[in-house]
Amino acid sequence: MKKLGVIALMLLLSLSLYGCASKGKASPINDPNQANDSEQTVGESEQTNETTEEVNKEQSEAGSVMYHNTKYGFDFTLPASWESYKIVTEKWEGLALDGSQGEKVVETGPLVLIRHPEWTSQNIRQDIPIIVFTLSQWESLQNETFHIGAAPIGPSELGRNSKYVFALPARYNFAFPIGYEEVENILNNHPLLPTETFQ
């Protein structure tokens, strides 16, 4: 009985320390000098070169914020400190692994970045990057038809629905920008929930 009380006290203390440590942290993935194709604050519409996506957010009961992506079909739970996050859409490129094609781009797709509300060009913070693959692109990547980036390992799957696979880029936080620890903690809680709600 005494042992159970000690465990409960340690758990409560750990949760309290986690809450204090994660306050105000976050950080970036992309080059601060690189212009983004699209950036929006929650509540605005997201402009890309091809389509417009409505960004939906919802305050959950537990003090977290839910990002609803209805373009590709996933929800993403964020801490309350990310309430005014922005969505930036960029493009990933898959390069041929076949030596005869050299470094030719053979596949492309969207890269959705969830950006911390305190991110500025002077105060760059770690983004939460989500690579969106079609099912056939993901299969080709797994069959080593192409690769993404210089890392010797590929992206890791976060989830999938009937049309898309959502993945985390390898070495997304290699520069250890401000807030990378908070993003790691967010990702460790499996915040991405695939849905069948997409365009």
N, C-alpha and C positions, 0 to 999 in steps of 0.2 A: 504494500500500500504506500509506504514511504517512497519507494522507487518510482511509482506512478506519479506521485506529486512532484518529484524532482524532474521527471521527464516533461510533465506539463509546464512547469516553471521554465525549463530550458526552451521549450517550444515558444512560449509566450515572449520570452526575452529575445529569441532569434527573430521573431516576427516584428517586434518593436525596433530592433536594430536594423533590419532590412528596410523598414519604412523610413527611418531616419537617413540611412545611407543612400536611398534612391531618390530622395527629394532633390529636385532641381538638376538632375543629371540627364544627359542625352548626347547625340553626336552624329557626323556625316560619313558618307561613303564616296561621294564624287568630288572631283577636283573643284575647289572653290572658284577657280578662274574660268571654269567651263560654264557656258550659258546653258540653261535648261530649256527644253522644248516646251515644257508646261509646268506651271506652278499655280497652286490655288490654296486658299484657306478654306477650311471646312465651311460648307454652306454655299460656296460659289460653284460654278460649273467648271469642270476640268477641260481645257482645250488641248487637243493634240493636233497633229497635222491632218488626221483623217476623221476623227469623231469627237463628240462631246460626251462626257460622262458626268452624271450627277453624283455628287459625293454626299453620302448620308452619314449622319452620326447620331448616336443615341447614348444618353447618360444611363449607365446601368445602376442597379440598386447598390452594388458593392463599391460605388465611388469610382468606377472605371468608365472609360469611354469606348463605344463600339463604332468602328469604321465599317460601313457596309459598301462593298464594291459590287455594284449590280452590272457592271460591264463584263467582268470575268467570273463572277460568282463566288465571292468569299467574304467572310466577316473577320475582323481583326480586333481583338481586345487590347486596349491601351490603358495605361494608368491615368488617373484623373489629371495629373500634371501635364499631360499631352493634349488637353481639351481643345486647344486652338491649333492643332496640327495642320500641316499643309500636305497636299498630295502633289508629287512631281512625277511626271511620266517621261521616261527616257526610252531609248531603244538598246537592246542587247544585240550583239552580232556573234554568230557562230561561224568559226573558221574551219575550212576543210582540213581533214587529217590526211587525206590522200595526197601524197607527195607530188603527183602530177598536176594538182590544182594549186600548189603553193599555199599561200595564206589567203586564198580567195574566200570572201564572205558567201556562205552557202545557205544560211538561215538567219532570220531576224525575228524579233518579237518585242513585246513591251516589258519594260522594267519599271515597276511601280515603287516609288520611294515614299515612305511615310516620314515626314520631316517634323522634328521637334519644334514647338512654337517659339523657342528662344533662338533658333538657328538664324544667323545673319551672315553676310559675307565676311564680317569682322569677327564673328563668334560662331565658327563652324562647329556643328555637333554631329554625332553619328546618326545617319538616317537608318531606317529599317527598310532594307531592299527586298523586293519580292519579284523574282523573275517569273514571267508567265510564259509557259510553253503550251502548244497544242499537244494532244496525246501522241501524235505521230512525230513531232519534234523531240519530245522526251524520249521516245523509243529510239530515234536516230542517235540522240546524244548517248544513251545507254549502250548502243551498238558501236559507239566510237566513230560515227560517220563525220562528226564535227566536234569541236571543243569551244569552250568559252573562256577567255582570259588565259593568263600565263600559269595559273596554279596547276600543279600536277594532278590534282583531284578535281572532280566536277562539282556542280551545285548539289546541295542536299535537299531532298523533297520535304516540303512542309505540309502538303496535302494535295488532294485532287478532287475534281468533280467529273461529270461525264464528258466534258469538253477540254478541260485545262488541267495542267499540273503546275503547282506553285512551289517555287524552290528558292533557297537561300544561296546566294553566290558564295563560292569558296573564297576564303580570305577577304570577306567584305570589310573587315575591320583591321586589316593588316597595319594600318598607320596608327592605331590606337588613339583615335580622335576623342575629344571630350565627349563623355557620355557613353562610350562603347560598353562599359560595364552594365549600365542600365539597360541597354538594348539586349545584351546577352541575357540578363535576368528576365526581361520580357519574353524573349524567344524560348527560354528554358521552361516557361509556363505554357507552352503550346497554344499561343493566342490565335492562330489561324484556324478558322472553321469553314471548310468548303460548303458552298450551297449550290442549289440548282437554279438560283435566281440570277440569270445573266441575259444579256442582249444577244 
